[in-house]
C-alpha cells in the first residue's frame, strides 16, 4: 500500500497524494518509506498509515486499486490499529536500550520490565476485555462500535508470539564470561562465578 502511494518511480502519485492530504487538512502530507537499515521505521510506517488511513483509502479508490478494500475492512483496520500501538511500544523499548549512560543492568531491567508487561499485564488485560494499553485500538473500537472480542484471540496470540521472540533474543538468564545475570521480579541480579554479588 505504501509503495503504491509513495513509489519512487511514480513521483506523480506522491504529489497527488500530498495534494489530497493538503485538501483534506491532514496533519501529514505523505506516508513514510520503510527502510532496510532501521527496523524502527517499520513501526513509524504503520503509525503513519493508520493516521492517514482515510486519505490513503480515497487515493487508492481514485486509482482503482483493490488495496482500498483493506481500508474499508473493519477487521483489517482493527489489526492495523493494534499493530500501530504495539510497534510504538517496541520502538520505545528499542530507544530505552540506546544512549551513553546505560549499563548492562539497566538495559536488562528494561527488557525484563517489557517482558513482564507483555506476559502478565497486557495479556491479562486483553483477556479481560481491557485495551487501554493500546489507545489507538481502543479509540478505533469505540468510534466504530466494535467489540474487543473480535480481536481478543488475534492479540493474545500475537503477544505470546512476541514474548517468545523477545525471549529468544533476551533469555531469562544471560551468561557472560565471569557473571550470570538473572531476570527476576523487579531488578536484575548478578551472580559471579563462585558467589553472589547483587
FIROTOR-188970 format. One record per residue (C-alpha): residue number from 1; residue in three letters; x, z, y. Coordinates in Angstrom, 2 decimals. Layout:
% residues N
{NUM; "Ala"; {X; Z; Y}}
...
END
This chain:
% residues 198
{1; "Unk"; {0.00; 0.00; 0.00}}
{2; "Unk"; {2.74; 1.00; 2.41}}
{3; "Unk"; {4.74; -2.09; 1.54}}
{4; "Unk"; {1.75; -4.35; 2.14}}
{5; "Unk"; {1.22; -2.99; 5.63}}
{6; "Unk"; {4.84; -2.49; 6.65}}
{7; "Unk"; {6.81; -5.01; 4.57}}
{8; "Unk"; {9.86; -6.18; 6.48}}
{9; "Unk"; {9.32; -9.81; 5.55}}
{10; "Unk"; {5.90; -9.68; 7.24}}
{11; "Unk"; {6.52; -8.29; 10.72}}
{12; "Unk"; {3.14; -9.65; 11.82}}
{13; "Unk"; {1.41; -7.14; 9.52}}
{14; "Unk"; {3.39; -4.32; 11.12}}
{15; "Unk"; {2.43; -5.45; 14.63}}
{16; "Unk"; {-1.23; -5.94; 13.66}}
{17; "Unk"; {-1.39; -2.52; 12.07}}
{18; "Unk"; {0.25; -0.90; 15.12}}
{19; "Unk"; {-2.29; -2.67; 17.33}}
{20; "Unk"; {-5.17; -1.40; 15.17}}
{21; "Unk"; {-3.82; 2.16; 15.31}}
{22; "Unk"; {-3.47; 1.89; 19.08}}
{23; "Unk"; {-7.06; 0.63; 19.45}}
{24; "Unk"; {-8.37; 3.49; 17.33}}
{25; "Unk"; {-6.34; 6.06; 19.30}}
{26; "Unk"; {-4.31; 7.17; 16.30}}
{27; "Unk"; {-1.51; 9.66; 16.74}}
{28; "Unk"; {0.88; 7.37; 14.81}}
{29; "Unk"; {1.36; 3.65; 15.20}}
{30; "Unk"; {2.65; 2.88; 11.73}}
{31; "Unk"; {3.42; 4.07; 8.24}}
{32; "Unk"; {6.80; 5.29; 7.08}}
{33; "Unk"; {9.02; 3.45; 4.62}}
{34; "Unk"; {10.23; 5.36; 1.59}}
{35; "Unk"; {13.99; 5.32; 1.35}}
{36; "Unk"; {16.12; 5.35; -1.74}}
{37; "Unk"; {18.62; 7.75; -0.17}}
{38; "Unk"; {16.41; 10.71; 0.69}}
{39; "Unk"; {13.60; 11.88; -1.58}}
{40; "Unk"; {12.25; 13.94; 1.33}}
{41; "Unk"; {10.94; 10.69; 2.73}}
{42; "Unk"; {8.55; 10.31; -0.22}}
{43; "Unk"; {6.59; 13.33; 0.97}}
{44; "Unk"; {6.64; 12.11; 4.54}}
{45; "Unk"; {5.32; 8.71; 3.44}}
{46; "Unk"; {2.42; 10.37; 1.57}}
{47; "Unk"; {1.60; 12.58; 4.55}}
{48; "Unk"; {1.56; 9.66; 6.96}}
{49; "Unk"; {-0.54; 7.56; 4.57}}
{50; "Unk"; {-3.01; 10.43; 4.30}}
{51; "Unk"; {-3.14; 10.85; 8.08}}
{52; "Unk"; {-3.71; 7.10; 8.63}}
{53; "Unk"; {-5.94; 6.51; 5.59}}
{54; "Unk"; {-8.88; 5.21; 7.65}}
{55; "Unk"; {-6.68; 2.85; 9.65}}
{56; "Unk"; {-4.93; 1.60; 6.51}}
{57; "Unk"; {-8.31; 1.07; 4.79}}
{58; "Unk"; {-9.60; -1.00; 7.74}}
{59; "Unk"; {-6.40; -3.03; 7.86}}
{60; "Unk"; {-6.44; -3.74; 4.12}}
{61; "Unk"; {-10.12; -4.69; 4.22}}
{62; "Unk"; {-9.49; -7.11; 7.09}}
{63; "Unk"; {-6.78; -8.74; 4.99}}
{64; "Unk"; {-8.88; -8.88; 1.83}}
{65; "Unk"; {-6.59; -6.62; -0.17}}
{66; "Unk"; {-8.01; -4.87; -3.22}}
{67; "Unk"; {-5.81; -1.91; -2.36}}
{68; "Unk"; {-8.51; -0.91; 0.13}}
{69; "Unk"; {-10.67; 0.13; -2.83}}
{70; "Unk"; {-8.39; 3.13; -3.40}}
{71; "Unk"; {-9.03; 4.33; 0.13}}
{72; "Unk"; {-12.79; 4.38; -0.48}}
{73; "Unk"; {-12.50; 6.19; -3.82}}
{74; "Unk"; {-13.12; 9.93; -3.23}}
{75; "Unk"; {-11.19; 10.94; -6.38}}
{76; "Unk"; {-8.14; 8.93; -5.33}}
{77; "Unk"; {-8.30; 10.33; -1.79}}
{78; "Unk"; {-8.65; 13.87; -3.12}}
{79; "Unk"; {-5.46; 13.43; -5.13}}
{80; "Unk"; {-3.71; 11.90; -2.12}}
{81; "Unk"; {-4.67; 14.94; -0.01}}
{82; "Unk"; {-3.31; 17.27; -2.71}}
{83; "Unk"; {-0.06; 15.33; -3.15}}
{84; "Unk"; {0.45; 15.22; 0.60}}
{85; "Unk"; {0.30; 19.03; 0.68}}
{86; "Unk"; {2.43; 19.68; -2.38}}
{87; "Unk"; {5.17; 17.30; -1.23}}
{88; "Unk"; {5.16; 19.12; 2.11}}
{89; "Unk"; {5.82; 22.36; 0.20}}
{90; "Unk"; {8.62; 20.68; -1.78}}
{91; "Unk"; {10.13; 19.40; 1.46}}
{92; "Unk"; {10.04; 22.98; 2.78}}
{93; "Unk"; {11.85; 24.22; -0.32}}
{94; "Unk"; {14.44; 21.48; -0.01}}
{95; "Unk"; {15.11; 22.32; 3.64}}
{96; "Unk"; {15.44; 26.03; 2.79}}
{97; "Unk"; {18.25; 25.11; 0.39}}
{98; "Unk"; {20.31; 23.49; 3.14}}
{99; "Unk"; {22.30; 24.89; 6.02}}
{100; "Unk"; {25.52; 26.61; 6.88}}
{101; "Unk"; {24.53; 30.27; 6.49}}
{102; "Unk"; {23.37; 30.20; 2.89}}
{103; "Unk"; {24.67; 31.94; -0.19}}
{104; "Unk"; {24.04; 31.26; -3.83}}
{105; "Unk"; {21.97; 34.46; -3.94}}
{106; "Unk"; {19.67; 33.45; -1.08}}
{107; "Unk"; {19.33; 29.93; -2.50}}
{108; "Unk"; {18.43; 31.34; -5.89}}
{109; "Unk"; {15.92; 33.71; -4.24}}
{110; "Unk"; {14.23; 30.74; -2.52}}
{111; "Unk"; {13.99; 28.82; -5.78}}
{112; "Unk"; {12.70; 31.85; -7.69}}
{113; "Unk"; {10.09; 32.53; -4.98}}
{114; "Unk"; {8.89; 28.93; -5.14}}
{115; "Unk"; {8.62; 29.07; -8.93}}
{116; "Unk"; {6.64; 32.34; -8.71}}
{117; "Unk"; {4.25; 30.76; -6.19}}
{118; "Unk"; {3.61; 27.78; -8.44}}
{119; "Unk"; {3.35; 29.76; -11.66}}
{120; "Unk"; {1.41; 32.81; -10.51}}
{121; "Unk"; {-0.24; 32.39; -7.17}}
{122; "Unk"; {-1.12; 28.69; -6.81}}
{123; "Unk"; {-2.18; 28.06; -10.40}}
{124; "Unk"; {-4.30; 31.22; -10.47}}
{125; "Unk"; {-5.93; 30.38; -7.13}}
{126; "Unk"; {-6.77; 26.84; -8.26}}
{127; "Unk"; {-8.27; 28.15; -11.49}}
{128; "Unk"; {-10.48; 30.50; -9.40}}
{129; "Unk"; {-11.54; 27.55; -7.23}}
{130; "Unk"; {-9.50; 28.59; -4.17}}
{131; "Unk"; {-7.47; 25.88; -2.48}}
{132; "Unk"; {-6.42; 27.47; 0.83}}
{133; "Unk"; {-2.75; 26.92; -0.06}}
{134; "Unk"; {-3.31; 23.15; 0.24}}
{135; "Unk"; {-5.02; 22.80; 3.65}}
{136; "Unk"; {-5.35; 19.00; 3.72}}
{137; "Unk"; {-7.13; 19.11; 0.38}}
{138; "Unk"; {-9.35; 21.99; 1.48}}
{139; "Unk"; {-10.32; 20.10; 4.64}}
{140; "Unk"; {-10.97; 16.86; 2.73}}
{141; "Unk"; {-13.17; 18.60; 0.18}}
{142; "Unk"; {-15.20; 20.33; 2.89}}
{143; "Unk"; {-15.60; 17.17; 5.01}}
{144; "Unk"; {-16.66; 15.03; 2.05}}
{145; "Unk"; {-18.87; 17.56; 0.28}}
{146; "Unk"; {-16.68; 17.50; -2.83}}
{147; "Unk"; {-16.13; 20.22; -5.40}}
{148; "Unk"; {-12.81; 21.80; -6.27}}
{149; "Unk"; {-13.87; 21.45; -9.90}}
{150; "Unk"; {-13.46; 17.67; -9.62}}
{151; "Unk"; {-9.67; 18.08; -9.27}}
{152; "Unk"; {-9.00; 21.51; -10.76}}
{153; "Unk"; {-7.68; 20.17; -14.08}}
{154; "Unk"; {-5.57; 17.49; -12.36}}
{155; "Unk"; {-3.97; 20.06; -10.04}}
{156; "Unk"; {-3.27; 22.71; -12.67}}
{157; "Unk"; {-1.76; 20.08; -14.97}}
{158; "Unk"; {0.38; 18.78; -12.12}}
{159; "Unk"; {1.52; 22.29; -11.12}}
{160; "Unk"; {2.52; 23.04; -14.72}}
{161; "Unk"; {4.49; 19.78; -14.91}}
{162; "Unk"; {6.10; 20.55; -11.55}}
{163; "Unk"; {7.13; 24.01; -12.74}}
{164; "Unk"; {8.62; 22.56; -15.94}}
{165; "Unk"; {10.56; 20.04; -13.87}}
{166; "Unk"; {11.85; 22.72; -11.49}}
{167; "Unk"; {12.79; 24.96; -14.45}}
{168; "Unk"; {14.74; 22.08; -15.96}}
{169; "Unk"; {16.98; 21.89; -12.89}}
{170; "Unk"; {16.88; 25.58; -11.97}}
{171; "Unk"; {16.64; 27.68; -15.15}}
{172; "Unk"; {15.79; 31.41; -15.07}}
{173; "Unk"; {19.39; 32.27; -15.82}}
{174; "Unk"; {22.32; 30.48; -14.27}}
{175; "Unk"; {25.71; 30.98; -15.90}}
{176; "Unk"; {28.75; 30.35; -13.79}}
{177; "Unk"; {32.38; 30.78; -14.76}}
{178; "Unk"; {32.60; 34.52; -14.10}}
{179; "Unk"; {28.99; 35.61; -13.41}}
{180; "Unk"; {25.41; 35.16; -14.57}}
{181; "Unk"; {22.57; 35.02; -12.04}}
{182; "Unk"; {19.12; 36.13; -13.16}}
{183; "Unk"; {15.81; 35.31; -11.53}}
{184; "Unk"; {13.68; 38.46; -11.67}}
{185; "Unk"; {10.60; 39.80; -9.83}}
{186; "Unk"; {11.85; 39.92; -6.26}}
{187; "Unk"; {15.58; 39.26; -5.91}}
{188; "Unk"; {18.32; 37.59; -7.84}}
{189; "Unk"; {20.63; 39.85; -9.80}}
{190; "Unk"; {24.20; 39.13; -10.75}}
{191; "Unk"; {25.98; 40.22; -13.90}}
{192; "Unk"; {29.72; 39.88; -14.02}}
{193; "Unk"; {31.02; 39.12; -17.46}}
{194; "Unk"; {31.71; 42.60; -18.67}}
{195; "Unk"; {29.45; 44.56; -16.27}}
{196; "Unk"; {26.57; 44.56; -13.78}}
{197; "Unk"; {27.26; 44.14; -10.04}}
{198; "Unk"; {23.88; 43.97; -8.38}}
END
